[in-house]
Amino acid sequence: MDKIFRIKGWFKKKREKIEFIKEVPSKSKDRALERLYSELGSKHAVKRNLIKISEIGEIKPEEAKDPNIRALGKEE
């Protein structure tokens, strides 16, 4: 069963500071961070050294704001 992590942070893109909150299903905190870096890098063309994490924590599936993530908790 995967845990759900809520990751908050920001990244720089063209002299702008873009903040994000992302919910990621994963087995561990390290894997969740790896997935986040991969997704942000591919979607926004941002290098890992420009992504700064301010907060990461495990949440319950019913606390997730993303309906797709919430549905993962109901399947199990």
C-alpha positions as CSV (number, residue, x, y, z in Angstrom):
1,M,0.0,0.0,0.0
2,D,1.4,3.4,-1.0
3,K,1.4,6.3,1.4
4,I,0.5,9.8,0.2
5,F,2.9,12.7,0.7
6,R,2.0,16.4,0.3
7,I,5.1,18.3,-0.8
8,K,5.2,22.1,-0.7
9,G,8.0,24.2,-2.3
10,W,9.0,26.5,-5.1
11,F,11.2,26.6,-8.2
12,K,12.7,29.3,-10.3
13,K,11.7,29.7,-13.9
14,K,12.8,32.7,-15.9
15,R,13.5,34.8,-12.9
16,E,10.1,34.0,-11.4
17,K,9.5,32.1,-8.2
18,I,6.7,29.6,-8.8
19,E,5.2,27.9,-5.7
20,F,3.6,24.5,-5.7
21,I,1.8,22.0,-3.6
22,K,1.9,18.4,-5.0
23,E,0.4,15.2,-3.6
24,V,2.4,12.1,-4.5
25,P,1.6,8.5,-3.8
26,S,4.7,6.6,-2.9
27,K,6.2,3.9,-0.6
28,S,8.7,6.3,1.0
29,K,9.6,10.0,1.4
30,D,12.7,9.6,-0.8
31,R,10.7,8.0,-3.6
32,A,8.1,10.7,-3.4
33,L,10.8,13.4,-3.8
34,E,12.4,11.6,-6.7
35,R,9.0,11.4,-8.4
36,L,8.3,15.1,-7.8
37,Y,11.7,16.1,-9.2
38,S,11.0,13.9,-12.3
39,E,7.6,15.3,-12.9
40,L,8.5,19.0,-12.4
41,G,11.6,18.5,-14.5
42,S,9.7,17.0,-17.4
43,K,6.6,19.3,-17.3
44,H,8.4,22.6,-16.6
45,A,11.9,21.9,-17.9
46,V,13.4,22.8,-14.5
47,K,16.7,21.4,-13.2
48,R,16.7,19.7,-9.8
49,N,19.0,22.3,-8.3
50,L,16.3,25.0,-8.9
51,I,13.6,23.1,-7.1
52,K,13.4,23.9,-3.3
53,I,11.3,21.9,-0.9
54,S,9.9,23.8,2.1
55,E,7.7,21.0,3.6
56,I,7.0,17.3,3.1
57,G,4.6,15.2,5.1
58,E,2.5,12.1,5.0
59,I,-1.3,12.7,4.7
60,K,-4.4,10.4,4.9
61,P,-6.1,9.7,1.6
62,E,-9.2,11.5,2.7
63,E,-7.1,14.7,3.2
64,A,-6.0,14.8,-0.4
65,K,-7.3,17.6,-2.5
66,D,-6.7,15.8,-5.8
67,P,-9.7,13.5,-6.5
68,N,-7.5,11.0,-8.3
69,I,-5.2,10.7,-5.2
70,R,-8.3,10.4,-3.0
71,A,-9.6,7.6,-5.1
72,L,-6.4,5.6,-4.6
73,G,-7.1,5.4,-0.9
74,K,-10.6,4.0,-1.5
75,E,-9.4,1.2,-3.7
76,E,-7.4,-0.4,-0.9
